[in-house]
Amino acid sequence: MTVTTLKTRPAGSKTDGRPAPDTAGPEFRDTVALDGLSFLLADVQDNLGAFLTALLAAYGWTASDIGMTIASGGVGAVTARLAGGWALDRLSSRRALLAACCAVTAVSIATAAAFPGFWQIVCVHFLAGGAGALFSPLLAAISRKTAGDDGYMARMGRNEAFNHSGNAIVACVMSAAGSAVGPTAPLWAISGLAGISLLLVGLMTRGADAPEVMSGASGHGTTESVPVRHPLTDPRLLVFLSCYLLFNIANGATVPLMIERHAVFHFGSPSSMTALCIIVAQATMVPVAWIVGRAAKHWPRRLPLLLALALQPVRDLLIMWSARWPAMCVAEVLDGLSSGVILVLFYAVLSDLASAGGRRNLLIGTGLAVGTIGALLSNFGSGLVATHYGFNAAFLMLAGSGLLAFTLFLVAMPETRNT
C-alpha cells in the first residue's frame, strides 16, 4: 500500500510566480510609503530655505536678518542629525519619530507663513530645519529594516530617485504657485505636504520598528571573541568625511552664485536660471541614483566616487568660463552625474565602515551633519569672496575645494566594499 504525503508550502512561498498575499501586502505597503515619503518630503529637506528666503525678501527684510534666519535652520539640521543618528542606534520606534518630524515640520512652517516676525521665523526655522534634517537618516534606517541588508542599497537608490523627482516637480509647481498666488503659497504647500506624509507613515508596517542588532553579538546574546572597533575611531571614516566636507564646500554655493551672477549682470531671468538648475540637475540625478543603487551591491566604491568627485571642479571651472545657457546646461548635467553617484554611495561606504562595529545610524547622522556644515561654509565663504574679489574668484575657490576633495580621496581613501 502506497502512502502519498502532501508537502505543505511555507507561508509566503510562490506558487505561480507571484508572491503570496501574506508577504506581498507588507512589502507593497512599505514600498509605497517609502516612495511617497521620499517624493513628498524632498522640498522640505532641500528647498525650504529658498522659498523662505523669497518670502522674507518680499517682506523687505535685510540681507543680514535673512542670513541669520537661514543659518538657524542649518544649526537645527546639524544638531538634529548628530543627535538623531545616535538615537536611532538605540531606539526602534522609527515610525513614531518620523510622524513627530512630519508634525513638527507642518506646524512650524505654517507658523512661519502665518506669523512672519523675526524671532518667530528664527525659532520655527530652527525646528523645521532640525525635523526636516532627520528625514534622511530615518528613511535610511527604515529602508534597511524593511528591505534587508541585501536590498538596502537598491532601496536607497530608489529613495534618492524619488527624492530628486520630487525636487524637480514639486519645486516647479511651487514656484509657479508663488508667482500666481504670493510668496506664502509655497510655505503653506510644504506644510500641507508634511501633513499628508503622516498618512504614509501610518501605512508602514511594524518591520520599520525592528530593533537594531549590534555587530559582534551572536544569536544567543553573547559577544563573539572577534574584537569590535568603534567605527568613529576608524581612520578611513575621517578621510571619507573630510572628502565629503570638501565636496559640499565645492558644491553647496554653486547654484546660488550662478543665480546671483545672472541677476547682478542681467544675463537673463533669475527665475529661468533657477528652474533650469533644478530641472536639469534633478532630472539627471533620477536615473543615475536608480542605477547606482541597484548596482552598488556588486560595484566597488572607490572608482565611481573618484569619477564623481572629479566632475565637481570641472563643473565649477566651466561655470566660471561661461555664463551662456549651453555651458550652464552642461554644468548642471555634471552636477546630476556627480551628486547622483555620491549621494547614493555615501550610504554604501558608511554601511561598509559600520559592518565591523555597528553604529550605522550614528555614522549616517554624523556624515549628513558634516555635509550640512560644508554647505553652510560654502555659502558663507563664497559670499565673502564674491563680494570682495568677484564671482570668478568665488567659483575658482569652489573648484579648488573640489580638486582637494578628489586628491585626498585618491591618495588616502581605500576601497571599503570587501573589508
C-alpha positions as CSV (number, residue, x, y, z in Angstrom):
1,M,0.0,0.0,0.0
2,T,1.5,3.3,-1.1
3,V,1.2,6.3,1.2
4,T,1.2,9.7,-0.5
5,T,2.3,12.6,1.6
6,L,1.4,16.1,0.9
7,K,4.1,18.7,1.4
8,T,2.8,22.0,2.7
9,R,4.3,25.2,1.4
10,P,5.7,27.6,3.9
11,A,3.9,30.9,4.3
12,G,5.0,33.4,1.7
13,S,6.2,30.9,-0.8
14,K,5.5,31.3,-4.5
15,T,3.1,29.2,-6.5
16,D,2.5,30.6,-10.0
17,G,5.4,33.1,-9.9
18,R,3.6,35.7,-7.9
19,P,4.3,36.3,-4.2
20,A,1.7,35.1,-1.8
21,P,-0.7,37.7,-0.4
22,D,0.6,37.5,3.2
23,T,4.1,38.7,2.1
24,A,3.1,40.9,-0.8
25,G,0.9,43.1,1.4
26,P,3.5,44.4,3.9
27,E,6.2,44.7,1.2
28,F,3.9,46.7,-1.0
29,R,2.8,49.0,1.8
30,D,6.4,49.7,2.8
31,T,7.4,50.3,-0.8
32,V,4.6,52.7,-1.4
33,A,5.2,54.6,1.9
34,L,9.0,55.0,1.3
35,D,8.4,56.1,-2.4
36,G,5.8,58.6,-1.4
37,L,7.7,60.0,1.6
38,S,10.9,60.4,-0.5
39,F,8.9,62.3,-3.1
40,L,6.8,64.5,-0.9
41,L,9.5,65.4,1.7
42,A,12.1,66.3,-0.9
43,D,11.2,70.0,-0.9
44,V,11.0,70.1,2.9
45,Q,14.7,69.0,3.1
46,D,16.2,70.8,0.1
47,N,14.1,73.8,-0.9
48,L,12.6,75.2,2.2
49,G,15.4,77.7,2.7
50,A,15.0,79.0,-0.9
51,F,11.2,79.6,-0.5
52,L,11.7,81.1,2.9
53,T,14.3,83.5,1.5
54,A,12.0,84.6,-1.2
55,L,9.2,85.3,1.3
56,L,11.4,87.3,3.6
57,A,12.9,89.3,0.7
58,A,9.4,90.1,-0.5
59,Y,8.7,91.4,3.0
60,G,11.7,93.7,2.8
61,W,13.9,92.0,5.3
62,T,17.6,93.0,5.3
63,A,20.2,90.5,4.0
64,S,21.7,90.1,7.5
65,D,18.3,89.2,9.0
66,I,17.6,86.7,6.2
67,G,21.1,85.2,6.6
68,M,20.6,84.7,10.3
69,T,17.2,83.1,9.7
70,I,18.6,80.7,7.2
71,A,21.6,79.9,9.4
72,S,19.2,79.0,12.3
73,G,17.8,76.2,10.1
74,G,21.3,75.0,9.4
75,V,22.2,74.9,13.1
76,G,19.0,72.9,13.7
77,A,19.9,70.5,10.9
78,V,23.4,69.8,12.2
79,T,22.1,69.4,15.8
80,A,19.3,67.1,14.8
81,R,21.4,64.9,12.6
82,L,24.1,64.3,15.2
83,A,21.6,63.6,18.0
84,G,19.3,61.6,15.7
85,G,22.0,59.3,14.4
86,W,23.0,58.5,18.0
87,A,19.3,57.9,19.0
88,L,18.4,55.7,16.0
89,D,21.0,53.2,17.1
90,R,19.2,52.9,20.4
91,L,15.5,53.5,19.7
92,S,13.4,51.3,17.5
93,S,10.2,53.4,17.4
94,R,11.1,54.9,13.9
95,R,7.6,55.3,12.7
96,A,6.7,57.4,15.8
97,L,9.9,59.6,15.3
98,L,9.1,60.0,11.6
99,A,5.5,61.0,12.4
100,A,6.7,63.5,15.0
101,C,9.1,65.1,12.5
102,C,6.3,65.4,9.9
103,A,4.0,67.1,12.5
104,V,6.7,69.5,13.8
105,T,7.6,70.4,10.2
106,A,3.9,71.0,9.2
107,V,3.2,73.2,12.3
108,S,6.5,75.1,12.2
109,I,6.2,76.1,8.5
110,A,2.6,77.0,8.9
111,T,3.6,79.3,11.8
112,A,6.3,80.9,9.7
113,A,3.8,81.6,6.9
114,A,1.1,83.0,9.3
115,F,3.4,85.0,11.7
116,P,6.5,86.2,9.9
117,G,8.1,88.0,12.8
118,F,11.9,87.9,13.2
119,W,12.2,85.7,16.3
120,Q,9.2,83.6,15.3
121,I,10.9,82.8,12.0
122,V,14.3,82.1,13.6
123,C,12.7,79.7,16.1
124,V,10.4,77.9,13.8
125,H,13.1,77.5,11.1
126,F,15.4,76.0,13.7
127,L,12.7,73.5,14.5
128,A,11.7,72.9,10.9
129,G,15.4,72.6,9.8
130,G,16.0,70.1,12.5
131,A,12.9,68.0,11.9
132,G,13.5,68.1,8.1
133,A,17.1,67.0,8.5
134,L,16.0,63.9,10.3
135,F,14.0,62.6,7.4
136,S,17.1,61.3,5.6
137,P,18.6,59.2,8.4
138,L,15.1,58.0,9.4
139,L,14.3,56.8,5.9
140,A,17.7,55.2,5.6
141,A,17.2,53.3,8.9
142,I,13.6,52.2,7.9
143,S,14.8,51.2,4.4
144,R,17.4,48.9,5.9
145,K,14.9,47.2,8.2
146,T,12.2,46.8,5.5
147,A,14.4,45.9,2.6
148,G,17.1,43.9,4.5
149,D,20.8,44.1,4.0
150,D,20.7,42.6,0.5
151,G,18.1,45.1,-0.8
152,Y,19.3,48.1,1.2
153,M,21.4,49.9,-1.4
154,A,18.8,49.3,-4.2
155,R,16.2,50.7,-1.8
156,M,18.4,53.8,-1.1
157,G,18.9,54.3,-4.8
158,R,15.2,54.2,-5.3
159,N,14.7,56.7,-2.4
160,E,17.2,59.1,-4.0
161,A,15.5,58.8,-7.4
162,F,12.1,59.7,-5.9
163,N,13.7,62.4,-3.9
164,H,15.2,64.1,-7.0
165,S,11.9,63.6,-8.9
166,G,10.1,65.4,-6.0
167,N,12.6,68.2,-6.0
168,A,12.2,68.8,-9.7
169,I,8.4,68.5,-10.0
170,V,7.2,70.0,-6.7
171,A,9.7,72.9,-6.8
172,C,8.5,73.9,-10.2
173,V,4.8,73.7,-9.2
174,M,5.5,75.7,-6.0
175,S,7.5,78.3,-7.9
176,A,4.5,78.8,-10.2
177,A,2.2,78.9,-7.2
178,G,4.4,81.6,-5.6
179,S,4.3,83.7,-8.7
180,A,0.5,83.3,-9.1
181,V,-0.7,83.4,-5.5
182,G,2.0,85.1,-3.5
183,P,5.3,84.3,-1.6
184,T,3.5,82.5,1.2
185,A,1.9,79.9,-1.1
186,P,5.0,77.6,-1.2
187,L,5.3,77.6,2.6
188,W,1.6,76.6,3.0
189,A,2.1,73.9,0.3
190,I,5.2,72.5,2.0
191,S,3.3,72.4,5.3
192,G,0.5,70.6,3.7
193,L,2.9,68.0,2.1
194,A,4.4,67.3,5.6
195,G,0.9,66.8,6.9
196,I,0.0,64.4,4.0
197,S,3.2,62.5,4.8
198,L,1.7,61.5,8.1
199,L,-0.8,59.3,6.2
200,L,2.1,57.5,4.5
201,V,3.9,56.9,7.9
202,G,0.7,55.2,9.1
203,L,0.8,52.9,6.0
204,M,4.2,51.4,7.1
205,T,4.3,48.0,8.7
206,R,5.9,47.1,12.1
207,G,9.0,45.9,10.2
208,A,10.1,49.6,10.2
209,D,10.4,49.4,14.0
210,A,12.6,46.2,14.1
211,P,15.3,46.6,16.8
212,E,18.9,47.2,15.9
213,V,21.2,44.2,16.2
214,M,24.7,45.3,17.1
215,S,27.6,43.7,15.3
216,G,29.7,41.2,17.3
217,A,26.7,39.7,19.1
218,S,25.7,36.2,18.5
219,G,22.2,34.9,18.2
220,H,22.2,33.9,21.9
221,G,23.1,37.3,23.1
222,T,26.7,36.5,23.9
223,T,29.6,38.5,22.5
224,E,31.9,36.9,20.0
225,S,35.6,36.8,20.6
226,V,36.4,38.8,17.5
227,P,37.4,42.3,18.6
228,V,35.0,45.1,17.5
229,R,36.4,48.5,16.7
230,H,34.2,51.5,17.2
231,P,33.6,53.0,13.7
232,L,34.2,56.5,14.9
233,T,37.9,55.5,15.6
234,D,38.3,54.2,12.0
235,P,40.8,56.4,10.1
236,R,39.0,55.7,6.9
237,L,36.0,57.4,8.3
238,L,38.0,60.6,8.9
239,V,39.3,60.6,5.4
240,F,35.8,59.9,3.9
241,L,34.1,62.6,6.0
242,S,36.9,65.1,5.1
243,C,36.3,64.4,1.4
244,Y,32.5,64.7,1.9
245,L,33.0,68.0,3.7
246,L,35.2,69.4,0.9
247,F,32.8,68.2,-1.8
248,N,29.9,70.0,-0.1
249,I,32.0,73.2,0.2
250,A,32.7,72.9,-3.6
251,N,29.0,72.2,-4.4
252,G,26.9,74.0,-1.9
253,A,27.1,77.6,-3.1
254,T,27.5,76.9,-6.9
255,V,23.8,77.3,-7.8
256,P,23.2,80.3,-5.6
257,L,26.2,82.0,-7.1
258,M,25.0,81.2,-10.6
259,I,21.6,82.8,-9.9
260,E,23.1,85.8,-8.2
261,R,25.6,86.4,-11.0
262,H,22.7,86.3,-13.5
263,A,20.8,88.9,-11.5
264,V,23.7,91.2,-10.9
265,F,24.9,91.3,-14.6
266,H,21.4,91.0,-16.1
267,F,22.4,87.9,-18.1
268,G,18.7,86.7,-18.1
269,S,15.8,85.9,-15.8
270,P,16.9,84.6,-12.4
271,S,13.7,82.6,-12.2
272,S,14.5,80.9,-15.5
273,M,18.0,80.1,-14.3
274,T,16.6,78.7,-11.0
275,A,14.2,76.5,-13.0
276,L,17.0,75.4,-15.3
277,C,19.2,74.4,-12.4
278,I,16.5,72.4,-10.6
279,I,15.1,70.6,-13.6
280,V,18.3,69.7,-15.5
281,A,20.2,68.6,-12.4
282,Q,17.4,66.7,-10.7
283,A,16.3,65.0,-13.9
284,T,19.9,63.8,-14.4
285,M,20.1,62.5,-10.8
286,V,16.9,60.4,-11.0
287,P,18.3,57.6,-13.4
288,V,21.8,57.9,-12.0
289,A,20.7,57.3,-8.4
290,W,18.4,54.5,-9.5
291,I,21.2,52.7,-11.5
292,V,23.9,53.2,-8.8
293,G,21.6,52.0,-6.1
294,R,20.8,48.7,-7.9
295,A,24.5,48.2,-8.9
296,A,26.0,49.1,-5.5
297,K,25.7,45.6,-4.2
298,H,28.2,44.4,-6.9
299,W,30.2,47.6,-7.6
300,P,33.3,48.8,-5.8
301,R,33.0,52.1,-4.1
302,R,36.3,53.8,-4.9
303,L,36.3,54.2,-8.7
304,P,32.8,55.6,-9.1
305,L,33.4,58.0,-6.2
306,L,36.7,59.2,-7.7
307,L,35.0,59.8,-11.1
308,A,32.1,61.7,-9.4
309,L,34.5,63.8,-7.3
310,A,36.5,64.7,-10.4
311,L,33.4,66.2,-12.1
312,Q,32.8,68.8,-9.4
313,P,35.9,71.0,-10.1
314,V,35.3,70.7,-13.8
315,R,31.8,72.0,-13.3
316,D,32.9,75.0,-11.3
317,L,35.5,75.9,-13.8
318,L,33.0,75.6,-16.7
319,I,30.6,77.9,-14.9
320,M,33.5,80.4,-14.3
321,W,34.4,80.2,-18.0
322,S,31.0,80.9,-19.5
323,A,27.6,82.2,-18.3
324,R,25.8,81.1,-21.5
325,W,22.9,78.7,-21.5
326,P,24.7,75.7,-23.2
327,A,27.5,75.9,-20.6
328,M,25.0,76.1,-17.8
329,C,23.1,73.1,-19.0
330,V,26.3,71.0,-19.3
331,A,27.3,72.2,-15.8
332,E,24.0,71.0,-14.3
333,V,24.3,67.7,-16.1
334,L,27.7,67.3,-14.5
335,D,26.1,68.1,-11.1
336,G,23.5,65.5,-11.7
337,L,26.1,62.8,-12.5
338,S,28.4,63.8,-9.6
339,S,25.8,64.2,-6.9
340,G,23.7,61.2,-8.1
341,V,26.6,58.9,-7.5
342,I,27.9,60.4,-4.3
343,L,24.5,60.7,-2.6
344,V,23.9,57.0,-3.0
345,L,27.4,55.6,-2.4
346,F,27.6,57.8,0.7
347,Y,25.3,55.3,2.4
348,A,27.2,52.4,0.9
349,V,30.6,53.5,2.3
350,L,29.2,54.2,5.7
351,S,27.5,50.9,5.8
352,D,30.8,49.2,4.9
353,L,32.6,51.1,7.7
354,A,29.9,50.2,10.2
355,S,29.8,46.5,9.4
356,A,32.6,45.7,11.9
357,G,31.3,47.7,14.8
358,G,27.7,48.7,14.3
359,R,26.6,52.3,14.9
360,R,25.4,52.6,11.3
361,N,22.8,55.3,12.1
362,L,25.4,57.2,14.1
363,L,27.7,57.3,11.1
364,I,25.0,58.3,8.7
365,G,23.8,61.1,11.0
366,T,27.4,62.3,11.5
367,G,28.1,62.2,7.8
368,L,24.9,64.2,7.0
369,A,25.8,66.7,9.6
370,V,29.2,67.1,8.1
371,G,27.6,67.7,4.7
372,T,25.3,70.4,6.1
373,I,28.3,72.1,7.7
374,G,30.1,72.0,4.3
375,A,27.1,73.6,2.6
376,L,26.9,76.4,5.2
377,L,30.7,77.1,4.9
378,S,30.4,77.1,1.1
379,N,27.7,79.8,1.1
380,F,29.3,81.9,3.8
381,G,32.8,81.7,2.3
382,S,31.9,82.1,-1.3
383,G,29.7,85.1,-0.5
384,L,32.6,86.9,1.2
385,V,34.9,86.1,-1.7
386,A,32.4,87.2,-4.4
387,T,31.7,90.4,-2.5
388,H,35.4,91.4,-2.3
389,Y,37.0,89.7,-5.3
390,G,34.2,88.9,-7.8
391,F,32.3,85.9,-8.9
392,N,35.2,84.3,-10.8
393,A,37.3,84.2,-7.7
394,A,34.4,82.6,-5.8
395,F,34.0,79.9,-8.5
396,L,37.7,79.3,-8.5
397,M,37.7,78.8,-4.7
398,L,34.9,76.3,-5.1
399,A,36.8,74.4,-7.8
400,G,39.9,74.4,-5.6
401,S,37.9,72.7,-2.8
402,G,36.5,70.1,-5.2
403,L,40.1,69.4,-6.5
404,L,41.3,69.0,-2.9
405,A,38.5,66.5,-2.2
406,F,39.4,64.5,-5.3
407,T,43.1,64.5,-4.4
408,L,42.5,63.5,-0.8
409,F,40.2,60.6,-1.8
410,L,42.7,59.4,-4.5
411,V,45.7,59.4,-2.1
412,A,44.2,58.4,1.3
413,M,40.8,56.5,0.8
414,P,41.0,52.8,0.3
415,E,38.3,50.5,-1.1
416,T,35.7,49.6,1.6
417,R,33.3,47.1,-0.1
418,N,35.2,43.9,0.6
419,T,36.6,44.7,4.1
